[in-house]
C-alpha cells in the first residue's frame, strides 16, 4: 500500500509542474493561480480523494495554520517593501496614508456594526470580526500589485503599499477585540491598549524595521568588500533580514509585520549596487509563490460543506456588504480630493478609485489573524461563526477577484496608457503634494 505522504508529494509535484508549464496560458485567462490551488486543495481534502486530512486535531490545525500563514505574510510584506522605489515623501504616499488611516478603520467599524446588528455578536466579537476581515492580502493580490521596481502605476502602488501595511496595522484592533472578549469593562484595559498596542507597538515596528535592515545592509557591504559571499547563498541574506527583523521586533513587543515591510523599503534604498535588492526581490517572490501553493491547498482541504451551509446566510451578508458596499464606498470616501501622483493638477482618475475599491482581496492575512485569535481565547459558537464567515469570505474573494483580475487590469492598462499619451506627466522629483 502506498504511503499517503508519498501520494501527497506526487500530487503536489504534479500540480506545480502543470501550473508552471501552463502559466503562459493561465495568465491570459480570467483565472488566478490561487483559484487553481484552492480547487486542488478541495480535491485533496475530505470531499475529494482524502489525501490531506488535517481535521483530526483542531488545536494542531489552528497552530499549523497560524505558523504557516505568519511566515507567508512576513515574506510577502517584505516583497511589497522591496518593490517600492518611490521616495518616502508624503506627496507620493498620500494615497497609502488615506487607505490605511481612513479606509481600514471605516472597514473595521462597518463590519463591526454588521456583526453587532445582524450577526448577534457583542462589540468585542464584532470588532474582532472586522479586524480579521478588514486587511487586504499582499499574497493573493500579486496580480494587481506592482510588477517590478520600475512600475509606478497609481493603482498598483496603492494596492501594494496598502497590502504591505494593513496586515500589520490591523493588529491593534485584533487585540482590542480579544481584550473585549475577556473583559467587557473596557475601562480596565483601554488605556493600556492605547499606550502599548496602538502607540508603542507601531513605533517599535517602524524603528526596528529601519535599524535592523540598515544594520544588515551595512554588515553585508562591509563583509563583501573583504570577501564575496558564495553566489548560491547570497539570496539567503533576504531571509536572514526578514527573520531577524521580525523576531527582534517581536522581542520588544512591536509589530513584526510592520517592521518587515519597513525593512523591505530600507533594503531597497540602502544598497549602493541596485542589482542587490533586485536579486533579493526575485528570490523572495519565488519563495512567496511556493508558500502560496501550500497555504491555499491547506485552506481548500479544511473546508467543510455543513458548517459553511449553516453560516451561509451570515457569510453572504458580510461578503456582499464588504465587497460591494463597504470597500468601494470606503475607498471613495478615503480618496476624496486625492490628486494624481503623475500630474500637479489632475484628480485621481475615477477608474483608479473604483478599481481600488474592487480589489480588496482577502486571503492569507485574514487566515493568520483568525488562527491567532483561535489560539488566544476565541472559542465556542462565536469562534465557529467567525471562522466559517472568514473561510467563506476568502473562498469567494479568491474566486471573484481571481476571475476578474485579468480582464479588469487589461482594461485599466489600456485606458490609462491611452490617457498618459495625451496627459503631461510630472517628474518623479516633483510630486503633486
N, C-alpha and C positions, 0 to 999 in steps of 0.2 A: 504494500500500500504506500502510495507516495505521500511524503510529509506535506502537511498543509503549508508550512512555512516556505518550502521549496516551490510549491504551486504559486504562492503569493509572489515570490521573486520572479517566477516565469511570467505571470500575468502582468506585473508592473513593468518588467523589462520589455515585454511585447508592446504594452501601451506607450511607453516612452519612445520606442523605435517607430511605431506607427505615427504618433503625433509629430515627432521630429521630422521624419521623412515626408509627411504630408503637410507640414507647416506652410509651405508655399501656397497650397490650395486653401488651407484653413483660414489664413489671414485675409483672403479675398472674400470669404463667406460671412454672412451675418451670424457668426458663431464664434464664441470665445473658447480658449483653451480650458478655462475654468469649468465651463459647462460640460465639456467632454470628460474632464476628471470627475465631476460630480456624478454624471451618469455611470461612469465606470465604478465609482465608489458604491453606488446603489446596487449595481450588478454584482459586485464582490461581497456585499453585505448580506444580511439575513433574508432579504427579499430576492436575492439573486442566487448565486451558487454557494454563498455562505463561506467564502474563503477568509473574510475578515470578520471575526467575532470578538468584539470589544465590549460587549454589554454585560459580561458576566460579573464584573466588579465595578460598580458605578463610581466608587471613590477613586479607584485606579484610573478610570476613564477621565474623570474630571482633572486629575493631576496630570495625566498624559496630555490631555488637550491643552491645559494651561501652559505646560512647559514647551510643547511644540509650537503653539501659536505665539508665545512670548519670544522665542528665538526667531521665528519668521518675521515678526513685526520689527525687531531691532535690526535685522538685516535689511528690511525694506525701507525703514525710515532713514538709515544711513545712506542707502542708494538714492533716496529722494534728495538728501542734502548734497550728495556728490553731483547730481545732475544740474544743480542751480548755480549759475555763474553771475547772475545779476548782482550789482553792487548792493551792499547792505544799507540802503538808504530808504527812508520812508516813502519817497516818491515811487520807487519800484515795488514796494511791499505793501502798499495801501490796500490792495485787493485781498491780500493774505490776512492783514490785520482785521479787515472787516469780516471776512469769513470765519475767523477764529473768535474775535471779541463780540461780534453781533450774532452771526448765524448759529454758532454752536449753542450759546445759551438759549436762543429762540427755539432751536430744535429740542433741546433737553426739556425746557419748560412746557412746550406744546405737547410733547409726548407724555410728560408727567400729568398734564391736565387730562389727556385721554385716559391714562391709567387710573386716575382718581375718579373721573366722572363715568367712564364706560366699562372699566375692567374690574371694578370692585377692589382696587388697591388703596392702601393708605398712602400718605405723601412720601414716606420713606421708600416704600416699594416702587411707587410711580416714578420718583426721581431716579432710582437705580435703573429702572427700565429705560428711561430717557438717556441716561449716561451710557448705557450699554449700546444703544442703537444710534445715538447721535453721531459718533465719529464715522467719517468716510474711510474707505480702506486704501492703504498705499500698495497693497499686494495685487488685488484683483483689478485695480484701476490702472494698471500699467499701460493698457491700450489707449487710454485717454490722457496720459501724463506726458511730460517732456520726453522726447525720443532720444535726445542726446544733449550735450552741453552747449551746442550751437543753437538749439531751438529756444526762441524767445517768445513763442506764441502765448498770448494772454490767457486763453482758456486752459491750455496745458500747464502753464506756470501756476495758475490759481489752483488747479486740482492737485498738482504735485506738492506745492507748499502746504496746502490745506491738509492733504493726506499725511504729510510728514509731521505736522504739528498737532492736529486734533486728536490723534491716537494717544498723545501724551497728555494734552490739556483737558481731556475728559476725565482723567483720574481723580481730580478733586471732587467731582460730582459722584463718582463711584463711591468714594469714601463717605461722602455726605449721605448717600443712600444707605450704606452699610451701618453707619453710626445711628441713623434714624431707625433702622430695623431693630437694633439692640436697645436703644433708649429713645423713646418718643418725646422725652423732655429735651428739646433742642438746646435750651439754655445751659445744660450740663456740659455740652461739648462744642457748642458753636464757636466760641472764641478760640479754642484750640484748633478747630478746623480752619479758621481764617488764618491764624498765625503759622501753623505748621504745614497743613496740607495745601493751602492756597498760596501763601507768600513764600515761606521757606523752601518748600519742595520745588517750586517753579524757579526761584532764584538759584538754588543749588544746581538744578539741572542745566541752566544756562551757563553758569560759571564753570562747572565741572566739564561740560562738553567742550568749552573753549580751552581750558587748561590742559586736560588730558590729551586732546588732539594736537595742540601746539607742542606738548612735551614729546609725544611720539614722533611727530614730524621732525622735530629738532634732533632727537636721538638718531633717527633713521638717516638723516642727511649727514650728521657727523660721522657715523659709522661707515656710510657708503663712500665717504671721501678717503677713508683708510683702506677699506676692502669691500668690494662689491658683494652684495648678497647673491646667493645662488638664484638664478632666474626662475627655476621651478618653485622656489619657496617664497619669492618676493611678494606675490599677491596675498600671502597669508598675513602680511602687515595689516591689511584691511580688517581681517577677522580679529587680529590682536587688538587693534584700535577699538573695534566695536565692543568686544568683551571687556576690555579694561575700562572703557568709558562707562559702560552700563553698570558693571559691578562696583566700581569706585563711587559712582553717583548713588547707587542704592545703599552703599555703606553709610553715607551721610544723610540718608532719608530724602534724597532728591528724586526727581522723576527721570528714570533711566532712559525712557523713550525720547524725552525731550533732549537729554544730553547727547544721545547718539545722533539725532538729527542735526544738532548744532555742530557736533564733531564732523559730520559729513560736509557741512558748509565750510568749516575751518580747514579741513584737509584739502578741499578743492582749491582754496585760495593760498595755501601755505607753501606748497612745493614750488621751487624755482623751475623745475622741469615739468611743464604741463602734461607730459605724457604719463607721469606717475599716477595722478588721480584718475586719468582716463583708463589706465590699465586696471586700477583698483575697481573702478566702476564696472568694467566688463566682467571681471571675476565675480563681483558681488551680485550682479544681475543674473549670471548663470546659476549661482547658488540659490538666489531668490526663486528662480523658475523651478528648480528642483524641489525646493521646500514647498512651493505652492502645490505641486503634484501630491505630495504626502498629506498636506493639510486638507485639501478638498476631497481626496479619496477617503480620508478619515471622516469628514463631515457626511459624505454620502453613505458611508457604511453604518453610521449611528442613527440614521433617520428611521423612524417607525411610523407606520400609517395610522395606527389607532390614536396615539396622543396628538398627532398632527390634525386629525379629524376632530378630536374633542375640542381643541383650541382653534379650530379653523376660522370660526366667525370672528373671534377676538383678533387673531393674527391678520386676517384680511382687512379688518377695520384699521389696524395700525399701519399695515402696508400701504393701503390706498391713501390714507391721510398723509403718511410720511412721504411717499413718492410723488403724489400728485398735488399735494397742498402745502405741507409744512416746509419741505425742502425748496420747492420753486418759489413760493411766496417769501420764505425767509431769505433766500438769495436776492430776490428783487428788492426787498426792504434794505438788506445789508449793503447793496451796491448803488443805492440812490445817490446821485451826484458824483459817482466814481468816474474819473477821467481815464481815457485810454493811456496806456504806457507808451504807445507808439507815436502819439502826437500831443502837442500842448493844448489843443483847443477842442478835441473831439471827445464826446462822452463815450463811455464803454458801450460797444456795439450790443444792441438788444439780443442778437443771436447768441453772443457770448454769454450774456446774463442768463438766458433761458437754458442753454446747454450746461452752464454751471449748476443750475437748478436741477436739471435732469440727471446728471451724472453724480449723484450722491450714492455711490456704490457702497453697500455694506458687505463685510466679509470677515477676514481673519481678525481684525481688531476687535470686532464685536464678540467673536468667539472667545478671544482671550479674556475680555472683561467679564463675560458670562462665567467662564471657568474659574476666574479669580474670585468672583462673588460666591460661587458654589463652594469654594474652599475656605471662605471667610465667614460662613454662617448663614448664607442664603439656603433655605431648606423648606421642605414641606410642599404644600399646594402652591404657594407663591413661587417657589423655585421651579416647579413643573411648568407653571404658566409662563413665567419669564423665559425659561429655557426654550420651550416649543414655539413661542412667539419669535424669539431670536432666530432659532434654526429656520423657521419658515420664511422669515424676512430675508435671511441671507440666501436661501434657495431661490426665492422669487427674484431677488436682485441679480444673482448670477445668471438666471435665465433671461430676464427682461433687459438688463443692461448689457449682457453679453451679446444678445441678438441685435440690439440697437446700436452698439458702439461703432461698428464698421461703417454702416450706411450713413449714420449721423455725422461721424467725423469726416468721412469723404465729402459729404455735402458742405460741411463747415469749411474744410480746407479749400474747396473750390470757390465758395462765396467770398471768403476772407482774402484768398490770394488775388482774386479779381479786384477786390476793393483796394488792396495795397498797391496795385499797379497805378491807381489813379489818385492815391492819397499821399501827400507829403509825409515823410517819416522823420521823427526826431532822432537825433543821435543817441547812443547809449549813455553818453555823459550828460544828457540834458533831459532828465525825467520830467514828466508832466506832473509836477507837485501841486 
